[in-house]
Amino acid sequence: MDIPPELTRLRDVLPSLIEDMERQVPYAAALVQQQTGHTIHVESREQHVEPADPSLGVVLSFWTGRRLAELATSELHPDRLVRLAREFAAGLTVEPDGLPVDPGPPLEQTYATSCQIDPATVPLQEKFAHCVEVQARLAALDPRVINARVLYRDEAETKLFVNRSRRLLQRIQRARLMMMLLVHENGRTVYDWRIQDGTRGYEVAAVTDETLASLRDSALALLSAERIEPGFYDCVSCPDVSGIIAHEAFGHGVELDMFLKGRARARDYLGKQVASPLVTMVDNPLAEGGYGGFFFDDEGEPARPITIIREGILERGLGDLASSLYLGVERTASGRRESFARKPYARMSNTYILPGHSTPEEMVASVPRGIYLEHGSSGMEDPKDWGIQVICHYGREIVNGRVTGRVFAPVGITGYVPDLLQSISMVGNDLKLSGGYCGKGYKELVPNGSGGPHLKFRARLG
């Protein structure tokens, strides 16, 4: 892995800076972050290429015994950085009987995600030409196409973490291709999309004819979509809808800073049945290809899978350094920042329900009358009262165990989280993750993965 020269220099300097700072505070740490990449947008009337906002800086964290004080700066010159750190630490008040921070066992390690084609090795002109070619293929799919959009993005994120016992370096490569098709007929305009992404390389930009044909067929089917009659239905959800359900049902609601704020009912249900015994839900930064993946979090905690729900029982939440200390629980690798200039929050990584034993075909065949839900487009939750809403771009009618040609759009799922999760009666043996960005705090966004297997459940649709 090629290490940026700025990080190479700081990797040698920061340990002595941390040692110096810990003469004034009980615990200190540093995170250096660099991010590069490009976004390419091509549609019928517009084409542009944008570099990612330049991001290179360091955040120094000082634990006073009761609170985390931080200094973020783009100043990377060692001498000036030392001076800034000393001036900042001199103004802090240390709590002599405060909570201790465990720096963790000694660890020095370098990590990198793997990819078939490093986007940095592909000329920008070649990427742009490919996006133009894919857009042309989309636009030629059918005479009813009025616009076709292609959005490609790659980003390389390099982070260096140092405390008194750890020196960790990671390079995370993410890539994402979104294709959107807008079609028009008889005064009606509708759209559908496909996304290919992951902690992968430029290989995500390869597009098959089968993918384009699937997008065309689903977009055209939406031209005849109806409004669904509100009521309770037996449902089978595709993996991306299952992922939004997992993300909204027991994602934010088990982030431990929400426990501290008294805004999560989940705190009162630890060790209790909250879902069907068929449901085991994890948050896994190490999930292969997961868009929200990483090897250590922004507070230096090594990544590992965390079981949130095991066979329907709520086991634990996701904690950053501060919330875990205040609650007296074991940390998870969940302290994440939008950038070096933003504070860490307890955040999800790749959150999903583990596969079961049923095939998707068996699940559909078991439904006398219901809805096959596709393309989750958004979701909302109320962690305090456990309400949930998931919007699906469309749903297909199931009659006598078969998907018919009847389409409903959009379709909203609403209800009480435990009721929805406890109604799950079949879990698919498949698993597919998709990516995106999750907001929290002052709308800070971090890469996030969700998905899962197909699920069969009963819910109110409207």
FIRO-491130 format. One record per residue (C-alpha): residue number from 1; x, y, z; residue in three letters. Coordinates in Angstrom, 3 decimals. Each point is the difference from the previous one (the first is absolute). Layout:
N
   i        x        y        z  aa
 NUM        X        Y        Z ala
...
END
This chain:
462
   i        x        y        z  aa
   1    0.000    0.000    0.000 met
   2    1.336    3.426   -0.968 asp
   3   -0.042    2.241    3.067 ile
   4   -0.420    3.753   -0.589 pro
   5    3.204    1.821    1.049 pro
   6   -1.860    2.203    2.485 glu
   7   -1.247   -3.070    1.853 leu
   8    3.405   -1.669   -0.110 thr
   9    1.560    2.991    1.730 arg
  10   -2.765    0.256    2.608 leu
  11    0.090   -3.722    0.757 arg
  12    3.503    0.528    1.363 asp
  13   -0.768    3.297    1.768 val
  14   -3.362   -0.621    1.658 leu
  15    1.080   -2.594    2.623 pro
  16    2.294    2.536    1.676 ser
  17   -2.739    2.647   -0.236 leu
  18   -2.452   -2.354    1.729 ile
  19    2.567   -0.712    2.714 glu
  20    0.452    3.741    0.501 asp
  21   -3.767    0.608    0.227 met
  22   -0.508   -2.768    2.542 glu
  23    2.139    1.951    2.418 arg
  24   -2.944    2.401    0.164 gln
  25   -3.062   -2.260   -0.490 val
  26   -0.734   -3.661    0.879 pro
  27   -0.423   -1.068   -3.624 tyr
  28    0.761    1.441   -3.428 ala
  29   -0.338   -1.267   -3.570 ala
  30    0.343    1.262   -3.560 ala
  31   -1.774   -0.768   -3.259 leu
  32    1.326    1.183   -3.370 val
  33   -2.363   -0.239   -2.972 gln
  34    0.545    0.479   -3.724 gln
  35   -2.706   -0.463   -2.619 gln
  36    0.189    0.164   -3.795 thr
  37   -2.290   -0.946   -2.873 gly
  38   -2.262    1.136   -2.816 his
  39   -3.681    0.170   -0.893 thr
  40   -1.184   -0.268   -3.618 ile
  41   -3.576    0.945   -0.963 his
  42   -1.326   -0.638   -3.490 val
  43   -3.558    0.409   -1.253 glu
  44   -1.754    1.071   -3.178 ser
  45    0.635    3.736    0.392 arg
  46    2.793    0.194    2.530 glu
  47    3.483   -1.390    0.521 gln
  48    2.480    0.952    2.701 his
  49    2.913   -1.306    2.029 val
  50    0.705    1.143    3.542 glu
  51    2.995   -0.832    2.201 pro
  52   -0.801   -0.895    3.580 ala
  53    0.370    2.869    2.445 asp
  54    3.667   -0.030    1.048 pro
  55    0.181   -1.423    3.494 ser
  56    3.229   -0.363    1.940 leu
  57    0.309    0.762    3.682 gly
  58    0.475   -1.260    3.512 val
  59   -2.190   -0.075    3.090 val
  60    1.596   -0.275    3.431 leu
  61   -2.194   -1.465    2.738 ser
  62    0.552    0.677    3.713 phe
  63   -1.931   -1.877    2.696 trp
  64   -0.245    2.097    3.151 thr
  65   -1.575   -2.693    2.130 gly
  66   -3.573    1.101   -0.674 arg
  67   -0.088    1.314   -3.522 arg
  68    1.708   -0.224   -3.356 leu
  69    1.567    3.255   -1.169 ala
  70    1.231    0.172   -3.590 glu
  71    2.160    2.193   -2.195 leu
  72   -0.436   -0.342   -3.791 ala
  73    2.457    1.645   -2.346 thr
  74    1.399   -0.179   -3.518 ser
  75    3.398    0.998    1.405 glu
  76    2.276   -2.990   -0.571 leu
  77    3.434    1.471    0.586 his
  78    1.320   -1.908    3.060 pro
  79    1.387    3.000    1.913 asp
  80   -3.097    2.151   -0.468 arg
  81   -2.275   -2.940    0.792 leu
  82    1.843   -0.577    3.298 val
  83   -0.389    3.660    0.896 arg
  84   -3.742   -0.025   -0.743 leu
  85   -0.489   -3.169    2.046 ala
  86    1.838    1.390    3.020 arg
  87   -1.942    3.261   -0.089 glu
  88   -3.300   -1.866   -0.254 phe
  89    0.806   -2.496    2.767 ala
  90    1.116    2.784    2.328 ala
  91   -3.550    1.335    0.062 gly
  92   -1.593   -3.293    1.050 leu
  93   -1.114   -0.872    3.524 thr
  94    0.734   -3.604    1.010 val
  95   -2.397   -1.907    2.271 glu
  96    2.251   -1.840    2.493 pro
  97   -2.622   -2.657    0.792 asp
  98   -1.268   -0.351   -3.550 gly
  99   -0.635   -3.074   -2.112 leu
 100    3.152   -1.732   -1.313 pro
 101    0.479   -0.768   -3.701 val
 102    1.535   -3.310   -0.992 asp
 103    2.286    0.659   -3.004 pro
 104   -0.245   -3.657   -0.975 gly
 105    2.744   -2.615   -0.365 pro
 106    3.024    0.953   -2.127 pro
 107   -0.761   -0.186   -3.699 leu
 108    1.800    1.288   -3.080 glu
 109   -1.689   -0.956   -3.252 gln
 110   -0.647    1.154   -3.562 thr
 111   -3.232   -0.948   -1.795 tyr
 112   -1.443    0.499   -3.481 ala
 113   -3.131   -1.078   -1.806 thr
 114    0.570   -2.108   -3.089 ser
 115   -1.247    0.801   -3.474 cys
 116    0.442   -1.433   -3.468 gln
 117    0.594    3.391   -1.619 ile
 118    1.338    2.896    2.080 asp
 119   -1.917    3.084   -1.213 pro
 120    3.180    2.049    0.397 ala
 121    1.546   -1.997   -2.865 thr
 122   -2.853    0.797   -2.403 val
 123    0.318    3.347   -1.840 pro
 124   -2.818    2.419    0.757 leu
 125   -0.725    0.341   -3.727 gln
 126   -0.542   -3.751   -0.222 glu
 127   -2.443    0.056    2.923 lys
 128   -1.898    2.890   -1.569 phe
 129   -0.152   -1.717   -3.400 ala
 130   -1.368   -3.145    1.635 his
 131   -2.754    1.950    1.765 cys
 132   -0.938    1.669   -3.297 val
 133   -0.158   -3.419   -1.679 glu
 134   -2.198   -1.490    2.760 val
 135   -2.310    3.019   -0.173 gln
 136   -0.364   -0.476   -3.760 ala
 137   -0.869   -3.666    0.475 arg
 138   -2.645    0.985    2.551 leu
 139   -1.507    2.683   -2.212 ala
 140   -0.332   -2.447   -2.902 ala
 141   -1.897   -2.643    1.974 leu
 142   -3.513    1.127   -1.023 asp
 143   -1.715    2.835   -1.913 pro
 144   -1.806    0.999    3.211 arg
 145    3.257    0.922    1.758 val
 146    0.120    3.788    0.514 ile
 147    3.170    0.132    2.085 asn
 148    2.735   -2.324    1.165 ala
 149    2.415    0.859    2.786 arg
 150    3.299   -1.525    1.033 val
 151    1.763    0.989    3.212 leu
 152    3.422   -1.478    0.766 tyr
 153    2.001    0.705    3.146 arg
 154    3.216   -1.369    1.427 asp
 155    1.729    1.038    3.197 glu
 156    3.161   -1.131    1.722 ala
 157    0.083    0.646    3.730 glu
 158    3.282   -0.335    1.884 thr
 159    0.082    0.248    3.800 lys
 160    2.785   -0.139    2.565 leu
 161   -0.831   -0.511    3.683 phe
 162    2.528    0.323    2.817 val
 163   -0.287   -0.273    3.772 asn
 164    2.519   -1.142    2.596 arg
 165   -0.335   -3.679   -0.956 ser
 166   -1.293   -0.009   -3.580 arg
 167    1.220    1.124   -3.390 arg
 168   -2.588   -0.939   -2.642 leu
 169   -0.256    0.888   -3.673 leu
 170   -2.791   -0.886   -2.430 gln
 171   -0.919    0.764   -3.597 arg
 172   -3.644   -0.518   -0.922 ile
 173   -0.933    0.079   -3.670 gln
 174   -3.674    0.497   -0.861 arg
 175   -1.656    0.198   -3.400 ala
 176   -3.603    0.516   -1.040 arg
 177   -1.922    0.025   -3.279 leu
 178   -3.650    1.073   -0.174 met
 179   -2.086   -0.257   -3.171 met
 180   -3.417    1.664   -0.186 met
 181   -2.568   -0.279   -2.778 leu
 182   -2.933    2.406   -0.479 leu
 183   -2.809   -1.083   -2.315 val
 184   -3.152    1.782   -1.186 his
 185   -3.277   -1.162   -1.542 glu
 186   -3.551    1.381   -0.134 asn
 187    0.841    2.990    2.164 gly
 188    1.671   -2.058    2.727 arg
 189    3.716    0.132    0.890 thr
 190    1.612   -2.592    2.275 val
 191    3.509   -1.141    0.811 tyr
 192    2.022   -2.887    1.391 asp
 193    3.679   -0.552    0.774 trp
 194    2.749   -2.515    0.647 arg
 195    3.052    0.407    2.245 ile
 196    3.270   -1.948    0.032 gln
 197    2.396    0.844    2.807 asp
 198    2.208   -1.199    2.822 gly
 199    3.452    0.228    1.547 thr
 200    1.248   -0.975   -3.413 arg
 201    1.701    1.574   -2.973 gly
 202   -0.840    1.124   -3.503 tyr
 203   -1.379   -3.450   -0.759 glu
 204   -3.385    1.161    1.397 val
 205   -0.392    2.131   -3.139 ala
 206   -0.398   -3.049   -2.280 ala
 207   -3.604   -0.204   -1.230 val
 208   -1.601   -3.076   -1.548 thr
 209   -2.768   -0.041   -2.590 asp
 210   -2.096   -2.005    2.478 glu
 211    0.217    2.823    2.556 thr
 212   -1.108    2.569   -2.554 leu
 213   -2.872   -2.193   -1.202 ala
 214   -1.175   -0.496    3.596 ser
 215    0.055    3.748    0.583 leu
 216   -1.931    0.658   -3.202 arg
 217   -2.658   -2.592    0.811 asp
 218   -0.592    1.223    3.557 ser
 219   -0.146    3.648   -1.062 ala
 220   -2.535   -0.745   -2.739 leu
 221   -2.083   -2.105    2.389 ala
 222   -0.335    3.038    2.261 leu
 223   -1.899    1.825   -2.747 leu
 224   -3.031   -2.111    0.935 ser
 225    0.571    0.007    3.768 ala
 226   -3.025    0.410    2.286 glu
 227   -0.468    1.323    3.507 arg
 228   -0.177   -2.773    2.563 ile
 229   -3.068   -0.360    2.187 glu
 230    1.148    0.741    3.590 pro
 231   -0.089   -2.969    2.332 gly
 232    1.930   -2.945    1.387 phe
 233    1.740   -2.284   -2.468 tyr
 234    2.238   -3.030   -0.067 asp
 235    3.246    1.328   -1.436 cys
 236    3.224   -1.296   -1.481 val
 237    2.761    2.613   -0.087 ser
 238    3.003   -0.027   -2.320 cys
 239    3.437    0.500    1.634 pro
 240    0.232    3.797   -0.278 asp
 241   -3.444    0.407    1.621 val
 242    1.051   -2.470    2.712 ser
 243    3.075    2.183    0.514 gly
 244   -1.965    3.192    0.537 ile
 245   -2.217   -1.825    2.487 ile
 246    3.090   -1.157    1.929 ala
 247    1.615    3.439   -0.191 his
 248   -3.056    1.866    1.227 glu
 249   -1.386   -2.580    2.461 ala
 250    3.131   -0.746    2.030 phe
 251    2.661    2.237   -1.430 gly
 252   -0.119    3.490    1.437 his
 253   -2.083   -1.286    2.897 gly
 254    2.914   -2.067    1.341 val
 255    2.704    2.662   -0.366 glu
 256    1.026    0.507    3.615 leu
 257    0.059    3.796   -0.047 asp
 258   -3.755   -0.285   -0.583 met
 259   -0.176   -2.006    3.241 phe
 260    1.758    2.825    1.854 leu
 261   -2.428    2.580   -1.362 lys
 262   -2.998   -2.080    1.081 gly
 263   -1.145   -0.160   -3.624 arg
 264    0.065   -3.764   -0.586 ala
 265   -2.567   -2.434    1.368 arg
 266    2.402   -2.811   -0.888 ala
 267    1.956    0.691    3.220 arg
 268   -2.915   -1.434    2.002 asp
 269   -0.174   -3.148   -2.115 tyr
 270    3.565   -1.309    0.210 leu
 271   -0.159   -3.752    0.562 gly
 272   -3.654   -0.139   -1.067 lys
 273   -1.813   -1.417   -3.013 gln
 274   -0.470    2.750   -2.602 val
 275   -0.132   -1.995   -3.250 ala
 276   -0.845   -3.412   -1.387 ser
 277    2.370   -2.787    1.124 pro
 278    0.944   -0.241   -3.681 leu
 279    1.641    3.436    0.166 val
 280    3.694    0.495    0.755 thr
 281    1.198    3.501   -0.864 met
 282    3.613    1.167   -0.122 val
 283    2.012    3.134   -0.580 asp
 284    3.127   -1.104   -1.823 asn
 285    2.689    2.441   -1.211 pro
 286    1.886   -2.984   -1.452 leu
 287   -2.822   -1.253   -2.249 ala
 288    1.540   -0.807   -3.364 glu
 289   -0.529    2.894   -2.388 gly
 290   -2.326    1.829    2.414 gly
 291   -0.091    3.707   -0.872 tyr
 292    0.181    0.996    3.671 gly
 293    3.050   -2.175    0.670 gly
 294    3.264    0.828    1.756 phe
 295    2.725   -1.707    2.064 phe
 296    0.004    2.333    3.007 phe
 297   -2.305    2.819    0.997 asp
 298    0.929    3.660    0.378 asp
 299    0.884   -0.536    3.663 glu
 300    2.423   -2.844   -0.656 gly
 301   -2.231   -2.951    0.913 glu
 302    0.674   -3.046   -2.249 pro
 303   -3.046   -1.021   -2.023 ala
 304   -1.886   -3.197    0.734 arg
 305   -3.552   -1.279   -0.591 pro
 306   -2.469    0.950    2.742 ile
 307   -3.181   -1.992    0.540 thr
 308   -2.836    2.422    0.805 ile
 309   -2.819   -2.564    0.017 ile
 310    0.611   -3.711    0.450 arg
 311   -2.946   -2.293   -0.805 glu
 312   -2.423    2.799    0.808 gly
 313    1.661    1.124    3.253 ile
 314    1.440    3.528    0.152 leu
 315    3.592   -0.504    1.182 glu
 316    1.823    3.330   -0.113 arg
 317    0.444    3.374   -1.633 gly
 318    2.730    1.782   -1.948 leu
 319    2.261    2.360    1.927 gly
 320    2.608    2.643   -0.658 asp
 321    2.710    0.678    2.601 leu
 322   -1.864    2.574    2.092 ala
 323   -3.418   -1.697    0.116 ser
 324    1.575   -3.361    0.851 ser
 325    1.962    1.581    2.858 leu
 326   -3.024    1.801    1.403 tyr
 327   -2.133   -3.159   -0.137 leu
 328    2.783   -2.297    1.236 gly
 329   -0.278   -2.438   -2.906 val
 330    2.487   -1.550   -2.410 glu
 331    0.878    2.186   -2.975 arg
 332   -0.838   -0.942   -3.559 thr
 333    1.665    1.381   -3.124 ala
 334   -2.823    2.488   -0.483 ser
 335    1.603    3.411    0.569 gly
 336   -0.182    1.641   -3.437 arg
 337    0.511    3.529   -1.349 arg
 338   -1.102    1.642   -3.213 glu
 339    3.496    1.498   -0.165 ser
 340    2.914    0.926    2.261 phe
 341   -1.810    3.312    0.645 ala
 342   -3.130   -1.692    1.431 arg
 343   -0.620   -1.676    3.332 lys
 344   -0.375   -3.777    0.326 pro
 345   -3.411   -1.543    0.498 tyr
 346   -1.094   -3.569    0.600 ala
 347   -0.845   -1.076   -3.544 arg
 348   -0.942   -3.103   -1.955 met
 349    2.295   -1.546   -2.615 ser
 350   -1.580   -2.905   -1.969 asn
 351   -3.218   -0.983    1.784 thr
 352   -2.007   -2.994   -1.162 tyr
 353   -1.937   -3.122    0.975 ile
 354    1.897   -3.256   -0.450 leu
 355   -1.287   -2.495   -2.593 pro
 356   -2.397   -2.780    0.941 gly
 357   -0.975   -3.219   -1.761 his
 358   -2.835    0.868   -2.402 ser
 359    0.418    0.724   -3.679 thr
 360   -1.634    3.169   -1.354 pro
 361   -2.130   -2.218   -2.266 glu
 362   -1.295   -1.970    3.012 glu
 363   -0.860    3.232    1.758 met
 364   -2.024    1.358   -2.912 val
 365   -1.682   -3.385   -0.509 ala
 366   -1.192    0.037    3.633 ser
 367   -2.036    3.215   -0.460 val
 368   -3.647   -0.507   -1.109 pro
 369   -0.465    3.738   -0.494 arg
 370    2.509    2.735    0.745 gly
 371    2.681    2.345   -1.287 ile
 372    3.594   -0.462   -1.151 tyr
 373    1.772    3.203    1.098 leu
 374    2.836    1.414   -2.117 glu
 375    2.388    2.933   -0.013 his
 376   -0.016    1.552    3.430 gly
 377    0.354    3.738   -0.568 ser
 378   -0.071    1.534    3.490 ser
 379   -0.724   -0.681    3.633 gly
 380   -0.726    1.728    3.305 met
 381   -0.098   -1.156    3.580 glu
 382   -0.964    1.285    3.420 asp
 383    2.478   -1.701    2.377 pro
 384   -1.881    1.268    3.042 lys
 385   -3.424   -1.357   -0.932 asp
 386    1.192   -2.697   -2.441 trp
 387   -2.026    1.144   -2.948 gly
 388    1.347   -0.808   -3.457 ile
 389   -0.753    1.057   -3.552 gln
 390    1.634   -1.454   -3.111 val
 391   -0.836    1.177   -3.512 ile
 392    0.359   -2.546   -2.794 cys
 393    0.202    1.292   -3.557 his
 394   -2.486   -2.663   -1.030 tyr
 395   -1.542   -3.341    0.846 gly
 396   -1.254   -2.867   -2.137 arg
 397   -3.180   -1.908    0.711 glu
 398    0.269   -3.639    1.134 ile
 399   -3.004   -2.267   -0.618 val
 400    0.011   -3.724    0.787 asn
 401    3.753   -0.059    0.481 gly
 402    0.860    1.754   -3.266 arg
 403    1.047    3.570   -0.812 val
 404   -2.525    1.496   -2.417 thr
 405    0.481    2.874   -2.425 gly
 406   -1.875    2.412    2.255 arg
 407    2.215    2.743    1.469 val
 408   -0.642    2.489    2.829 phe
 409    2.060    3.151    0.518 ala
 410    1.120    1.347    2.333 pro
 411   -0.613   -2.328    2.940 val
 412    0.551    1.084    3.602 gly
 413    0.571   -2.326    2.966 ile
 414   -1.028    1.403    3.386 thr
 415   -0.270   -1.481    3.449 gly
 416    1.510   -0.775    3.388 tyr
 417    3.510   -1.457   -0.244 val
 418   -0.498   -3.098    2.239 pro
 419   -3.288   -0.830   -1.753 asp
 420    1.686    0.136   -3.392 leu
 421    3.078   -2.017    1.008 leu
 422   -1.965   -2.580    1.975 gln
 423   -2.227   -0.616   -3.016 ser
 424    2.953   -1.277   -2.052 ile
 425   -0.874   -3.605   -0.827 ser
 426    2.623   -0.871   -2.638 met
 427    3.566    1.193   -0.596 val
 428    1.678   -0.497   -3.354 gly
 429    3.213   -1.911   -0.558 asn
 430    1.404    2.808   -2.150 asp
 431    1.960    3.109    0.990 leu
 432    0.611    3.195   -1.942 lys
 433    1.367    3.297    1.331 leu
 434   -0.431    3.436   -1.507 ser
 435    1.534    3.317    0.934 gly
 436   -0.876    3.571    0.758 gly
 437    0.582    2.765    2.497 tyr
 438   -1.556    0.360    3.433 cys
 439   -0.525    3.345    1.756 gly
 440    0.128    0.890    3.668 lys
 441    0.700    2.977    2.226 gly
 442    0.260    3.120   -2.148 tyr
 443   -0.712   -2.168   -3.043 lys
 444    3.520   -1.429   -0.028 glu
 445    0.112   -2.770   -2.594 leu
 446    2.061   -3.186    0.171 val
 447    0.066   -2.925   -2.465 pro
 448   -2.419   -2.697    1.038 asn
 449   -0.946   -3.470   -1.167 gly
 450   -3.268   -1.854    0.437 ser
 451   -1.854   -2.845   -1.612 gly
 452   -0.523   -3.584    0.941 gly
 453   -2.049   -2.964   -1.119 pro
 454   -3.568   -0.065   -1.220 his
 455   -2.487    0.194    2.891 leu
 456   -3.608   -1.101    0.324 lys
 457   -2.087    1.986    2.494 phe
 458   -3.372    1.614    0.556 arg
 459   -0.331    3.769    0.081 ala
 460   -2.259    2.929   -0.657 arg
 461    0.500    1.436   -3.476 leu
 462   -1.325    3.190   -1.462 gly
END
